[in-house]
Amino acid sequence: MNHEKKIRIATWPRCWLMIWSVTALVASAAKAPYSEDRMMKEATHVIMGKVVAVSSKTQKSKVERTLFARDRIFKITVNVSAVEKGTLVKPGDDLTFEAWQPSRRLPMLPGPQGHQPVPSKGDVVKVYSIYNAQLKTHGPFMPNGIKIIENQKD
């Protein structure tokens, strides 16, 4: 009887570790794409235009808190040709915003995968964004708030 009790007690830490691991994996899962209807409804701005500049840098992740996590941050500038929603941006304006994708994750755990796709210079895009009045920045919905309408390679 005493031997059975020791076995049950010894398995509890493993059970909690397994429960914690499964919870961590589920909690850090990739974000599901938004429907176009939902993005149109919730966005403060919806614009179309041509990407005139793209730059990127790799930096410590703000999303994942592990020691070795790095993200690639893209700074994208779009020359606006049409505004479907919003009043702060007009056709002819240049709108600059950031997008990101994971660059390195150690350990290799699933998690948010950033913006998909990230456009290239010359692409024609449609951007569903939310304006942050405090920071005075536009942020596209993640993961699919940037739609490539015409690829520059076409």
C-alpha positions as a Markdown table, in Angstrom:
| # | Residue | x | y | z |
|---|---|---|---|---|
| 1 | Met | 0.0 | 0.0 | 0.0 |
| 2 | Asn | 2.8 | 2.4 | 0.9 |
| 3 | His | 4.5 | 1.6 | -2.4 |
| 4 | Glu | 1.3 | 2.5 | -4.4 |
| 5 | Lys | 1.1 | 5.9 | -2.6 |
| 6 | Lys | 4.7 | 6.8 | -3.5 |
| 7 | Ile | 4.0 | 6.0 | -7.2 |
| 8 | Arg | 0.9 | 8.2 | -7.3 |
| 9 | Ile | 2.7 | 11.1 | -5.6 |
| 10 | Ala | 5.7 | 10.8 | -7.9 |
| 11 | Thr | 3.4 | 11.0 | -11.0 |
| 12 | Trp | 1.7 | 14.2 | -10.0 |
| 13 | Pro | 4.6 | 16.5 | -11.0 |
| 14 | Arg | 4.7 | 14.8 | -14.4 |
| 15 | Cys | 1.0 | 15.3 | -14.8 |
| 16 | Trp | 1.2 | 19.0 | -14.0 |
| 17 | Leu | 4.1 | 19.4 | -16.3 |
| 18 | Met | 2.2 | 17.8 | -19.1 |
| 19 | Ile | -0.9 | 19.9 | -18.5 |
| 20 | Trp | 1.2 | 23.1 | -18.4 |
| 21 | Ser | 3.0 | 22.1 | -21.6 |
| 22 | Val | -0.3 | 21.4 | -23.5 |
| 23 | Thr | -1.7 | 24.7 | -22.2 |
| 24 | Ala | 1.3 | 26.6 | -23.3 |
| 25 | Leu | 1.2 | 25.2 | -26.8 |
| 26 | Val | -2.5 | 25.9 | -27.2 |
| 27 | Ala | -2.2 | 29.4 | -25.8 |
| 28 | Ser | 0.6 | 30.3 | -28.2 |
| 29 | Ala | -1.0 | 28.9 | -31.3 |
| 30 | Ala | -0.9 | 30.8 | -34.6 |
| 31 | Lys | -3.6 | 33.4 | -35.1 |
| 32 | Ala | -6.5 | 32.5 | -37.4 |
| 33 | Pro | -7.0 | 34.7 | -40.5 |
| 34 | Tyr | -9.8 | 37.3 | -40.3 |
| 35 | Ser | -12.6 | 37.3 | -42.9 |
| 36 | Glu | -12.7 | 40.3 | -45.3 |
| 37 | Asp | -16.1 | 41.3 | -43.9 |
| 38 | Arg | -14.8 | 41.4 | -40.3 |
| 39 | Met | -11.7 | 43.3 | -41.3 |
| 40 | Met | -13.8 | 45.8 | -43.3 |
| 41 | Lys | -16.2 | 46.3 | -40.3 |
| 42 | Glu | -13.5 | 46.6 | -37.6 |
| 43 | Ala | -10.8 | 48.5 | -39.6 |
| 44 | Thr | -10.4 | 52.3 | -39.1 |
| 45 | His | -8.8 | 52.5 | -42.6 |
| 46 | Val | -8.9 | 50.4 | -45.7 |
| 47 | Ile | -6.6 | 51.7 | -48.5 |
| 48 | Met | -5.2 | 50.5 | -51.8 |
| 49 | Gly | -1.9 | 51.5 | -53.3 |
| 50 | Lys | 1.5 | 50.6 | -54.6 |
| 51 | Val | 4.4 | 49.7 | -52.3 |
| 52 | Val | 7.1 | 52.2 | -52.8 |
| 53 | Ala | 9.5 | 51.1 | -50.1 |
| 54 | Val | 10.2 | 48.1 | -47.9 |
| 55 | Ser | 13.0 | 47.8 | -45.3 |
| 56 | Ser | 13.5 | 45.3 | -42.6 |
| 57 | Lys | 15.5 | 44.6 | -39.5 |
| 58 | Thr | 15.8 | 41.7 | -37.1 |
| 59 | Gln | 15.3 | 42.5 | -33.4 |
| 60 | Lys | 14.5 | 40.9 | -30.1 |
| 61 | Ser | 10.9 | 39.6 | -30.2 |
| 62 | Lys | 8.2 | 41.6 | -28.5 |
| 63 | Val | 5.8 | 38.7 | -29.0 |
| 64 | Glu | 7.8 | 35.7 | -27.7 |
| 65 | Arg | 9.6 | 36.3 | -24.4 |
| 66 | Thr | 12.2 | 33.5 | -24.7 |
| 67 | Leu | 15.8 | 34.5 | -24.6 |
| 68 | Phe | 16.7 | 33.7 | -28.2 |
| 69 | Ala | 13.4 | 34.8 | -30.0 |
| 70 | Arg | 14.0 | 37.2 | -32.8 |
| 71 | Asp | 11.5 | 38.9 | -35.2 |
| 72 | Arg | 12.0 | 40.5 | -38.6 |
| 73 | Ile | 10.2 | 43.9 | -38.5 |
| 74 | Phe | 9.2 | 45.2 | -41.9 |
| 75 | Lys | 8.7 | 49.0 | -42.5 |
| 76 | Ile | 6.4 | 49.3 | -45.5 |
| 77 | Thr | 5.5 | 52.5 | -47.3 |
| 78 | Val | 2.5 | 52.5 | -49.7 |
| 79 | Asn | 1.6 | 55.3 | -52.0 |
| 80 | Val | -2.2 | 55.5 | -51.6 |
| 81 | Ser | -4.3 | 55.3 | -54.8 |
| 82 | Ala | -7.7 | 54.7 | -53.2 |
| 83 | Val | -9.3 | 54.9 | -49.8 |
| 84 | Glu | -12.3 | 52.6 | -49.1 |
| 85 | Lys | -12.6 | 53.6 | -45.5 |
| 86 | Gly | -11.2 | 56.2 | -43.2 |
| 87 | Thr | -10.5 | 59.9 | -43.2 |
| 88 | Leu | -6.9 | 60.4 | -42.1 |
| 89 | Val | -5.4 | 59.2 | -45.4 |
| 90 | Lys | -6.1 | 60.6 | -48.8 |
| 91 | Pro | -5.2 | 59.4 | -52.3 |
| 92 | Gly | -1.6 | 60.5 | -53.1 |
| 93 | Asp | -0.5 | 60.2 | -49.5 |
| 94 | Asp | 2.3 | 57.9 | -48.5 |
| 95 | Leu | 1.2 | 55.6 | -45.6 |
| 96 | Thr | 4.0 | 53.9 | -43.6 |
| 97 | Phe | 3.3 | 50.9 | -41.3 |
| 98 | Glu | 5.0 | 48.0 | -39.8 |
| 99 | Ala | 4.5 | 44.2 | -40.3 |
| 100 | Trp | 6.5 | 41.4 | -38.7 |
| 101 | Gln | 7.3 | 37.7 | -39.0 |
| 102 | Pro | 9.2 | 35.4 | -36.7 |
| 103 | Ser | 12.9 | 35.1 | -37.6 |
| 104 | Arg | 14.2 | 32.7 | -34.9 |
| 105 | Arg | 12.5 | 30.7 | -32.1 |
| 106 | Leu | 14.4 | 28.6 | -29.6 |
| 107 | Pro | 13.0 | 26.3 | -28.5 |
| 108 | Met | 10.9 | 25.7 | -31.7 |
| 109 | Leu | 7.4 | 26.1 | -30.3 |
| 110 | Pro | 4.3 | 27.0 | -32.4 |
| 111 | Gly | 3.1 | 30.6 | -31.9 |
| 112 | Pro | 2.0 | 33.7 | -33.7 |
| 113 | Gln | 3.5 | 33.8 | -37.2 |
| 114 | Gly | 3.1 | 37.5 | -37.9 |
| 115 | His | 1.8 | 39.0 | -41.1 |
| 116 | Gln | 1.3 | 36.8 | -44.1 |
| 117 | Pro | 2.2 | 37.8 | -46.8 |
| 118 | Val | 4.6 | 40.7 | -46.6 |
| 119 | Pro | 4.6 | 42.6 | -49.9 |
| 120 | Ser | 7.6 | 43.6 | -52.0 |
| 121 | Lys | 8.4 | 47.0 | -53.5 |
| 122 | Gly | 6.2 | 47.5 | -56.6 |
| 123 | Asp | 3.3 | 45.3 | -55.4 |
| 124 | Val | -0.2 | 46.7 | -55.4 |
| 125 | Val | -1.8 | 46.0 | -52.0 |
| 126 | Lys | -5.0 | 46.5 | -50.1 |
| 127 | Val | -4.4 | 47.2 | -46.4 |
| 128 | Tyr | -6.9 | 46.8 | -43.6 |
| 129 | Ser | -5.6 | 48.8 | -40.7 |
| 130 | Ile | -6.4 | 50.1 | -37.3 |
| 131 | Tyr | -5.2 | 53.6 | -36.4 |
| 132 | Asn | -3.6 | 54.0 | -32.9 |
| 133 | Ala | -4.3 | 57.6 | -32.0 |
| 134 | Gln | -1.8 | 57.6 | -29.1 |
| 135 | Leu | 1.1 | 56.4 | -31.2 |
| 136 | Lys | -0.2 | 58.0 | -34.4 |
| 137 | Thr | 0.5 | 54.7 | -36.3 |
| 138 | His | -1.5 | 52.4 | -38.6 |
| 139 | Gly | -1.3 | 48.7 | -37.9 |
| 140 | Pro | -2.6 | 46.1 | -40.3 |
| 141 | Phe | -4.7 | 43.2 | -39.0 |
| 142 | Met | -2.6 | 40.2 | -38.1 |
| 143 | Pro | -2.1 | 37.8 | -39.9 |
| 144 | Asn | -3.9 | 38.7 | -43.1 |
| 145 | Gly | -4.5 | 42.5 | -43.1 |
| 146 | Ile | -2.3 | 43.0 | -46.1 |
| 147 | Lys | -3.6 | 41.6 | -49.4 |
| 148 | Ile | -1.4 | 41.6 | -52.5 |
| 149 | Ile | -3.7 | 42.6 | -55.4 |
| 150 | Glu | -1.0 | 42.7 | -58.1 |
| 151 | Asn | 2.5 | 41.2 | -57.6 |
| 152 | Gln | 5.4 | 43.2 | -59.0 |
| 153 | Lys | 6.7 | 40.1 | -60.7 |
| 154 | Asp | 3.6 | 39.7 | -62.8 |
